[in-house]
Amino acid sequence: MSGEKEEWDFDLRPGEQMKVTSEMKTMFDKHGLIVVRSLFDDEENRKLRQAAEHKDGLTNHSFLQADANDGDSGLRSIEMVLWNHPGNDVTGMMARVHKMATSMEIFMGCKEMYHWHSKLIMKHARSGGSHVWHQDYGYWYTGGVLYPDMGTVLVAIDKCTPENGCLEVLPGSHKCGRVDHINVGGQMTVDPKRLQLLKDHIKTYQVPLNPGDAIFTHANLVHWAPQNNSDTRRWCYGIAYSDVQNSPYNDKFHPVYTPLIKVDDDAVRKCENFTDFTGKDFYKRDYDSF
């Protein structure tokens, strides 16, 4: 573990516009991740928090994902909300702004990417479960996509710490390609023998985040998030993107390619829609390939 600033960790100064530099692109290619501090300012994060917490909002569409590390106790789970299309509410604007969508296109080297899905991840204090070691593409491969030309941006709503289950990563593991996964307790996890070999060769890093910080990850990056054993919750908002030519051959779990209409970076600040979710297409928890 390391508490020092890593070469894949970048700061945005107040008022500075997000622009992917050649150094950032090089670090993403090398490590499969980039952290951007203060990608969203206090006002933008306040709106994201309001959207997440609204009594008539997203949580009305939530479901529980069991913790595969919890045995049969049933005491641990992750509450989540997932949807297929961004929509025009605050969360939709956040998925469509250039500093998210265009930045991911540059990191991934894709001419155009589209919205694969978004999810609100809620790990509650003392009961929030773990997401086991996995690659996002380990799920999405079974959802009908042929190539790992996909990535996720995870935005912290709350402060994410080692105590409340912040992300842990194996930098550079995306270069291993897709690793075999097995289903454990309803979650897909990297084959244990291969995981141990990877951990023997690659140092594990914790990635603490402050509200408004974001981590961009390649779909083949091996990562996990431990249980929340603290007295503070850990809520995050994740947006996944896929290359335009990577539309699924099987639309059972995800719809086929739909153009992503990008918006200016001030769109979140201007948006006052917290409850109109027209067109978002929320998931129901009846399958394993999200």
Secondary structure by P-SEA (a helix, b strand, c coil): ccccccccbbbbcccccccccaaaaaaaaaccbbbbcccccaaaaaaaaaaaccccccccbbbbbccccccccccbbbbbcccccccccaaaaaacccccaaaaaaaaccccccccbbbbbbbccccbbbbccccaaaaaaaacccccccbbbbbbcccccccccccccccccccccccbbbbccccccccaaaaaaaaacbbbbbbbbcccbbbbbccccccccccccccbbbbbbbbbbbccccccccccccccbbbbbccccccccccccccccccccccccccccc
